[in-house]
Structure formats: C-alpha cells, structure tokens
C-alpha cells in the first residue's frame, strides 16, 4: 500500500512540475516614433472580451521618451489578440479628443486602423506556437 501511495504521489508531483514548466509565448512590441518625453506611454494587450471595453489582459505604463520603446509581454497563450498604445502626454490616464471627435494624443493599434471606431476583427492578430514581434508607429 505504501508503495502504491508513493508511486501515485510521485506521478502527481511530476505532472504538476511539468505544468509549471510550460510557458506561453513572448510578445515583443516595438513602438516607433515617440515624439517627446511628455507623460507616459499606456499600452494594453486585449482579447475580444476586453477590446475597447476594459483594461487589457496585459498592460504597461512607461515614462515617455522620444524615439523608440520596446515592450515585452511574457507567458501569452495562443489565441487572437489586439494591441493598443496611447501616448498620454498630459498624464490623465485616458485618450483626449478634440471637439470634432478626433484624438488629440498619439496612438497606435495592431491591424489596420479604420475610419471611425476600431473593431476587434480589424485590430486582431494571431499568436500561435512561436514568440511574436509587432511594430507599431505613432
């Protein structure tokens, strides 16, 4: 009986250890053309549920520095995602708009930018079994 219990325990532990060793994919996002050092760069990785509705499933807030910013998000599981980034120059943690509805702060998004509000299907990209890199430009 002790041998059986020991065998079951070792089997269960090895299964748990293997599950912990499994890692997701690394997503690297290169943000090009940050124009100045004002405020912060806010970014979010979204799935269809969070896109344009809630905080991303992975987010970052980085001090703005003119030039290029490289972001790394680890342990992403395969699936469909969208990525958005905003240069929040006045540090109010939201996108600002002019009276005509046009954004007054720089932003970028994965996929193709539509005329009007973006949809998940226009912004989505697929993460499969390999690390992925996106390049976005303000």
RAQUIQUI-V846599 format. One record per residue. N is the residue number from 0. RES is the residue in one small letter. NEAR is the number of other ideal C-beta (glycine too) atoms within 10 Angstrom. Layout:
n->N res->RES near->NEAR
n->N res->RES near->NEAR
This chain:
n->0 res->x near->5
n->1 res->x near->6
n->2 res->x near->7
n->3 res->x near->8
n->4 res->x near->9
n->5 res->x near->10
n->6 res->x near->10
n->7 res->x near->10
n->8 res->x near->10
n->9 res->x near->10
n->10 res->x near->10
n->11 res->x near->10
n->12 res->x near->10
n->13 res->x near->10
n->14 res->x near->10
n->15 res->x near->10
n->16 res->x near->9
n->17 res->x near->9
n->18 res->x near->8
n->19 res->x near->8
n->20 res->x near->7
n->21 res->x near->8
n->22 res->x near->10
n->23 res->x near->14
n->24 res->x near->17
n->25 res->x near->15
n->26 res->x near->21
n->27 res->x near->14
n->28 res->x near->21
n->29 res->x near->13
n->30 res->x near->24
n->31 res->x near->12
n->32 res->x near->14
n->33 res->x near->20
n->34 res->x near->12
n->35 res->x near->12
n->36 res->x near->11
n->37 res->x near->15
n->38 res->x near->17
n->39 res->x near->17
n->40 res->x near->21
n->41 res->x near->22
n->42 res->x near->23
n->43 res->x near->20
n->44 res->x near->23
n->45 res->x near->25
n->46 res->x near->16
n->47 res->x near->14
n->48 res->x near->9
n->49 res->x near->17
n->50 res->x near->23
n->51 res->x near->13
n->52 res->x near->9
n->53 res->x near->11
n->54 res->x near->9
n->55 res->x near->19
n->56 res->x near->16
n->57 res->x near->17
n->58 res->x near->14
n->59 res->x near->17
n->60 res->x near->12
n->61 res->x near->15
n->62 res->x near->10
n->63 res->x near->21
n->64 res->x near->11
n->65 res->x near->11
n->66 res->x near->12
n->67 res->x near->12
n->68 res->x near->22
n->69 res->x near->10
n->70 res->x near->19
n->71 res->x near->11
n->72 res->x near->22
n->73 res->x near->12
n->74 res->x near->11
n->75 res->x near->18
n->76 res->x near->12
n->77 res->x near->12
n->78 res->x near->14
n->79 res->x near->15
n->80 res->x near->27
n->81 res->x near->24
n->82 res->x near->25
n->83 res->x near->22
n->84 res->x near->24
n->85 res->x near->22
n->86 res->x near->22
n->87 res->x near->21
n->88 res->x near->18
n->89 res->x near->12
n->90 res->x near->11
n->91 res->x near->10
n->92 res->x near->11
n->93 res->x near->10
n->94 res->x near->15
n->95 res->x near->12
n->96 res->x near->11
n->97 res->x near->8
n->98 res->x near->6
n->99 res->x near->5
n->100 res->x near->8
n->101 res->x near->7
n->102 res->x near->11
n->103 res->x near->11
n->104 res->x near->18
n->105 res->x near->20
n->106 res->x near->16
n->107 res->x near->20
n->108 res->x near->19
n->109 res->x near->21
n->110 res->x near->17
n->111 res->x near->8
n->112 res->x near->12
n->113 res->x near->11
n->114 res->x near->5
n->115 res->x near->7
n->116 res->x near->8
n->117 res->x near->18
n->118 res->x near->14
n->119 res->x near->18
n->120 res->x near->11
n->121 res->x near->14
n->122 res->x near->21
n->123 res->x near->18
n->124 res->x near->13
n->125 res->x near->9
n->126 res->x near->18
n->127 res->x near->8
n->128 res->x near->6
n->129 res->x near->8
n->130 res->x near->13
n->131 res->x near->16
n->132 res->x near->11
n->133 res->x near->18
n->134 res->x near->12
n->135 res->x near->19
n->136 res->x near->11
n->137 res->x near->16
